[in-house]
Amino acid sequence: MSALPLHQGLAIVMVGLPARGKTYIARKLCRYLSWLGHRAKVFNVGNYRRQRYGDHVPPSFFDPNNEEAWRQRRAVAGAALDDLIQWCEEGGQIGIYDATNSTRERRAYVRGRCEAAGLRVLFIETVCDDPAVIDVNIRETKLSAPDYRDTDPDEATRDFRERLRHYERAYEPLSDDTQSFIKVIDVGRQVVANRIVGHLAGRIVNYVMHLHPTPRPIWLTRHGESEANTRGLIGGDSPLSAAGEQYANSLRTFIADQDVETLHVWSSTLQRTMQTAETLGRGFMAIKALDEIASGVCDNMSYDAIRETMPREFAARQRDKLRYRYPRGESYEDVIRRLDPLLIEVERHREPLLIIAHQAVLRCLYAYLADEPRERCPFLPVPLHTVIELTPRAYGCDELRTELAPGSRAAPSS
């Protein structure tokens, strides 16, 4: 199957004032659920409004006393909700309704529409009253949004704050404890979960409570070349080759050049990654979940040997690399499932992190961090002797790849 089964569709309804992190959480959550194999999609009401009325509307458009604008805003919000419900009826599993949903009346309407369509409803409210955090959110996210393209930053800030004051006049916090909801307070300082039922909802709570927007580098790299690599063999637990040892030394130089005070280093429990990590001289944590995809009966074989001696298995893998499971081994889907708890730890980290692992494992982690479709996991380029630097941002991820020839200094690549 292409996705994990759900007994009933789920509508996740975002709630909160602008610049509180709703869209950040909605997008991250959609990425996470899609990575796990659910059919998830975000329906952002702001995008519907821009499509219908253009990128920029005056602050008065958000005035609760502006009856004409109120009808227009309700129309675009209704169009997004209609599309979410239709999408779920056509096979979508988790629709994320990204809007302010400011009032009790509005939330009751949305909940009624969704439940009438057979969808369970989970509200996620973002709450923040810290002026410093709100100011950072405005400058790092709102001013780069389409609404303020080619607008002077000071003018954009003034305009957005006027818009925000209109929302604040009408806003009614989530308070009905008969509903299923998650309340995220001050960017995760406190998370309140109410009437959370079911395994999936529990996973969503666990994921959301570890999210934070703090930028920090996450470096991904494979181990240095191993003896098995030189022979074209998969799996196994061989040590580094001479070139692999040279790469480990180059990686040590690269990391020293980054000039980071605190660095967490994770490796798999296989000797080629631990040897690479040991060379850094910084201490590291060996984690079983980072071990390479288990190749089962094909361990220590070459792909040519598999094609010659196990042609059916070779053909099956070529047809569907994501779901193909080596006999007595694993598939990429299996790797994603075992990486799930570790991914939560990656999200929780606020300091620089270096992960030294293997091609299939890093493909799965990269797919999540770079927001690549799950189906592309088995084909993403993660070459030997290359460091991939990813820096999560509010709505995306900066990427820099650096090729490290054994024994050399960094050579950035595009």
Secondary structure, DSSP 8 states (H G I E B T S, - for coil): --S---SS-EEEEEE--TTSSHHHHHHHHHHHHHHHT--EEEEEHHHHHHHHH-S---GGGG-TT-HHHHHHHHHHHHHHHHHHHHHHHTT--EEEEES---SHHHHHHHHHHHHHTT-EEEEEEEE---HHHHHHHHHHTGGGSGGGTT--HHHHHHHHHHHHHHHHHH------TTS-EEEEETTTTEEEEES--SHHHHHHHHHHTT-------EEEEE-S-BHHHHHT--SS---B-HHHHHHHHHHHHHHHHH--S--EEEE-SSHHHHHHHHHH-S--EE-GGGS----GGGTT--HHHHHHH-HHHHHHHHH-TTT---TTS--HHHHHHHHHHHHHHHHH--S-EEEEE-HHHHHHHHHHHTT--GGGGGG----TTEEEEEEE-SSSEEEEEEE--TT---EEE-
